Amino acid sequence: MRERDPIQLPVAGLLAVIAVAAWFGAGYFGQELLAEIAILAIFAMSLDLLVGVAGMVSLGHAGFLALGAYATAGATVFWGWPPAAALAFSVAVAGACALGVGLFAVRLGGVFFIMITLAIGQMFYAYFFKARAFGGDNGMSGTPRFDLSPLGLETGDPAVFSALMLVIAGAVYVALLLLVRSPFGMMLTAIHQNENRLASLGCPVRRYKLAAFGLGGAIAGLAGALMAQHTGFVSPDLAFWTLSGEALIIVILGGSGSLVGAAGGAAVFVMLRDHLSDGSFWEGLRLSGDIATHWQLVMGLFFIAVVLLARDGLYGRLSWLVDRVRSAWRGRGGGA
């Protein structure tokens, strides 16, 4: 992410306005989609901190999402903890595990880093798949949501829960944006650009990368805890590498290195999946509804088109377009 991005905040504000407008106009199913988008945006932003800012491409990031989800499920169902306390516990567990993994992973780079994160993520999947206490491959249900009854709010209402998820996603975005624009974030960006040069200057590169990896894992754990509350169900699939792959696709789709791009990419991904898998959507376009059975193929073609036509993602293309318009305006004397 560029240190000073003139359209970062305006685009974030526009997304916030769209989210609020969608919340007021959405029905039951729409509110559920909004909650899913918000949670997925948190997960994508946590991965973007690693991929786009620090330059660490992870294919095992879903393992920390699963840790957060299972920690919340265990703390609330087995120990009877309130969801808020379980949420904090989940973030701590995921962050601590990420630091433990990072002690070994950050020593590697390139494809070796990708492979060790993939292997560790699959180890989490294998453990939860066999863990009988958590239901094994059948998963476990019964995770409760936040209790906001003292405020007169019922989180069982999709409208209330989706609003809460949007607020949390906004808070995570602001916190990460401040972090990225801090000296710590600038150092991560510099490491991404030229790690060897910084190491030769005496910078403790591994410590910075470890801190970023641990923080990214903690935020992924937050997303997992919220996901467990949203669905009331956890399963080993949360740790499978394909979920990490989806998050990576979202980051690339929105624009690697732009937190707002990751959030917008999550919205595009969920909405595309919802519409393309709906036969009535295709019938509305006067096409056969049977196309909906092949929605993954259509989505794959869309991703290919984005990679070919907008290698820097949707946000990157938007930023490029704004720069071109400004340059043309100044060339005509509009900036005088």
Beta strands, then each sheet from edge to edge (+ up, - down):
strand 1: 140-141
strand 2: 233-234
sheet 1: 1+ 2-
end
